[in-house]
Amino acid sequence: MSLEQLVLEAQAGNGGSAAFAEVCQRFTGLVKKYANQPHLTGIKEEATAEGWLAVAAAVQSYDQAAGVRFAGYVESRVKFAVWNLFKRERRRWQQELPLAAGGIGNEDSEAPGFIDTLASASNVEGEVESNSTAAVIRQALAALPKKQQLAVVKTLMGEARLADVAAELGVSPQAVYSLRQRGLARLKKELAGMYDSVRR
């Protein structure tokens, strides 16, 4: 039976599965030829599957009235299906970042690699510890009596002089100094055990 007759039987559906199997058997070599190309080594299985899908699509869409031989028609379908798969994969590969700088086998490249993009210039551990420490200090400051808190914050953390804070509180600069010292002593006591768990 000729190839065109087999295709027509496969399209008709009546006992067409045997005819379709025969068509596929005749084009096994063609699918292998296109799927086993050197540039497709990494995606050989996908290329083979794409080739068989192209054969099936060719059987379904073949029109004998167009005057094209089925063998040529199916070869062009398989060839372009595999080629389009390669183009899609190549675009995906080009968009992916290489693991190391410059990628594999391209160490001279200036482009950063995937691992380089993960690295942070900042010290994350230090930042976390600093934020945690700041939170504890803020909590300890908030626990101070209002005047001691004001004296510590404005004279040590701000730019105010003792005289400025004294004028604001309506006391002498010496009283502000005393408030600050008492506040610092209390803070020292509150924060004394802060790093005990780290030292152990």
VMD Tcl script that draws the C-alpha trace (Angstrom):
set ca {
  {0.00 0.00 0.00}
  {1.32 3.43 -0.90}
  {2.17 6.02 1.73}
  {-0.58 8.36 0.56}
  {-3.17 5.56 0.86}
  {-1.97 4.75 4.39}
  {-2.34 8.42 5.35}
  {-5.87 8.56 3.91}
  {-6.80 5.44 5.90}
  {-5.30 6.94 9.07}
  {-7.32 10.12 8.47}
  {-10.55 8.17 7.84}
  {-10.49 6.62 11.30}
  {-11.93 3.24 10.28}
  {-9.18 0.85 11.31}
  {-6.90 3.85 10.96}
  {-4.78 3.03 13.99}
  {-2.98 0.23 12.11}
  {-2.43 2.57 9.16}
  {-1.19 5.33 11.48}
  {1.22 2.87 13.18}
  {2.55 1.90 9.74}
  {3.10 5.56 8.81}
  {4.95 6.16 12.08}
  {7.12 3.09 11.52}
  {8.12 4.38 8.09}
  {9.22 7.75 9.55}
  {11.11 6.47 12.61}
  {14.44 7.12 10.88}
  {13.41 10.65 9.93}
  {12.45 11.57 13.52}
  {15.73 10.09 14.83}
  {17.72 11.96 12.20}
  {16.41 15.36 13.30}
  {16.27 14.63 17.04}
  {19.84 13.27 17.24}
  {21.56 16.36 15.89}
  {24.64 17.44 17.95}
  {23.16 20.81 19.02}
  {20.15 19.00 20.50}
  {22.11 16.66 22.78}
  {20.74 18.21 25.98}
  {17.12 18.11 24.79}
  {17.18 14.91 22.70}
  {14.07 13.42 24.35}
  {12.07 16.63 23.90}
  {13.21 16.84 20.26}
  {12.12 13.23 19.66}
  {8.70 13.92 21.20}
  {8.37 17.11 19.14}
  {9.23 15.12 16.01}
  {6.54 12.52 16.68}
  {3.97 15.23 17.37}
  {4.88 16.77 14.02}
  {4.36 13.40 12.29}
  {0.92 13.04 13.92}
  {-0.02 16.62 12.98}
  {1.16 16.01 9.41}
  {-1.04 12.90 9.12}
  {-4.07 14.88 10.35}
  {-3.52 17.96 8.20}
  {-2.25 16.37 4.97}
  {-4.31 17.28 1.91}
  {-3.61 15.12 -1.13}
  {-5.40 17.63 -3.37}
  {-2.61 20.17 -2.72}
  {-0.35 18.11 -4.96}
  {2.46 17.73 -2.39}
  {3.92 14.32 -1.69}
  {3.37 13.23 1.93}
  {7.03 12.25 2.45}
  {8.20 15.78 1.68}
  {5.36 17.32 3.68}
  {6.06 15.29 6.83}
  {9.81 15.92 6.59}
  {9.31 19.68 6.49}
  {6.89 19.48 9.47}
  {9.37 17.43 11.55}
  {12.34 19.58 10.56}
  {10.66 22.85 11.51}
  {9.07 21.49 14.68}
  {12.48 20.38 15.98}
  {14.10 23.63 14.83}
  {11.43 25.73 16.60}
  {11.95 23.69 19.78}
  {15.68 24.44 19.60}
  {15.02 28.17 19.11}
  {12.67 28.26 22.12}
  {15.20 26.45 24.30}
  {18.05 28.66 23.10}
  {16.06 31.80 24.03}
  {15.42 30.30 27.48}
  {19.10 29.41 27.92}
  {20.13 32.93 26.94}
  {17.77 34.45 29.52}
  {19.05 32.26 32.34}
  {21.94 33.57 34.43}
  {25.05 31.38 34.56}
  {25.97 30.05 38.02}
  {29.45 31.54 38.11}
  {30.61 34.87 36.72}
  {30.97 34.65 32.97}
  {29.19 31.31 32.83}
  {30.62 27.88 32.15}
  {33.53 28.01 29.74}
  {33.34 31.80 29.48}
  {35.42 32.99 32.42}
  {36.54 36.16 30.60}
  {33.04 37.61 30.54}
  {32.33 40.68 32.65}
  {28.69 39.68 33.21}
  {27.79 38.71 36.79}
  {26.78 35.11 37.38}
  {23.70 33.84 39.19}
  {25.63 33.18 42.42}
  {27.14 36.70 42.25}
  {23.66 38.23 42.12}
  {22.72 36.38 45.31}
  {25.69 37.76 47.25}
  {24.94 40.90 49.19}
  {27.48 43.60 49.86}
  {25.91 44.25 53.25}
  {26.50 42.26 56.42}
  {23.05 40.76 57.01}
  {24.00 39.19 60.34}
  {25.37 42.51 61.56}
  {22.26 44.37 60.43}
  {19.96 41.93 62.22}
  {22.01 42.18 65.42}
  {22.13 45.97 65.14}
  {18.35 46.21 64.66}
  {17.78 43.84 67.58}
  {20.13 45.86 69.82}
  {18.46 49.13 68.80}
  {15.05 47.70 69.70}
  {16.27 46.62 73.16}
  {17.85 50.04 73.79}
  {14.67 51.85 72.68}
  {12.66 49.67 75.07}
  {15.07 50.40 77.95}
  {14.98 54.14 77.17}
  {11.18 54.11 77.14}
  {11.22 52.59 80.65}
  {13.21 55.55 82.08}
  {11.39 58.36 83.92}
  {10.48 61.13 81.47}
  {13.06 63.70 82.67}
  {15.93 61.15 82.67}
  {14.86 59.96 79.21}
  {14.85 63.54 77.92}
  {18.27 64.31 79.44}
  {19.88 61.18 77.94}
  {18.29 61.44 74.49}
  {18.75 65.17 73.95}
  {22.29 65.54 75.29}
  {23.85 62.25 74.15}
  {21.87 61.26 71.07}
  {20.83 64.73 70.01}
  {22.85 67.93 69.77}
  {21.40 69.78 72.74}
  {23.64 71.26 75.46}
  {22.94 70.80 79.17}
  {21.85 74.46 79.36}
  {19.30 74.00 76.54}
  {17.68 71.00 78.25}
  {17.84 72.81 81.60}
  {15.90 75.77 80.13}
  {13.32 73.37 78.66}
  {12.82 71.55 81.99}
  {13.08 74.65 84.14}
  {16.02 73.28 86.20}
  {19.75 73.99 86.47}
  {22.32 72.48 84.06}
  {23.74 70.57 87.05}
  {20.32 68.97 87.62}
  {20.19 67.91 83.96}
  {23.68 66.40 84.31}
  {22.50 64.50 87.39}
  {19.36 63.29 85.59}
  {21.49 62.10 82.68}
  {23.90 60.21 84.94}
  {21.05 58.50 86.82}
  {19.42 57.59 83.49}
  {22.68 56.12 82.16}
  {23.23 54.11 85.34}
  {19.74 52.70 85.05}
  {20.25 51.88 81.35}
  {23.54 50.15 82.16}
  {21.81 48.04 84.77}
  {18.92 47.19 82.39}
  {21.24 46.27 79.52}
  {23.89 44.46 81.60}
  {22.59 40.93 80.83}
  {22.03 41.64 77.15}
  {24.96 39.55 75.86}
  {25.12 36.94 78.64}
  {23.61 34.26 76.36}
  {26.22 35.04 73.68}
  {29.15 34.76 76.10}
  {28.08 31.34 77.39}
}
mol new
graphics top color blue
foreach p $ca { graphics top sphere $p radius 0.5 }
foreach p [lrange $ca 0 end-1] q [lrange $ca 1 end] { graphics top cylinder $p $q radius 0.2 }
display resetview
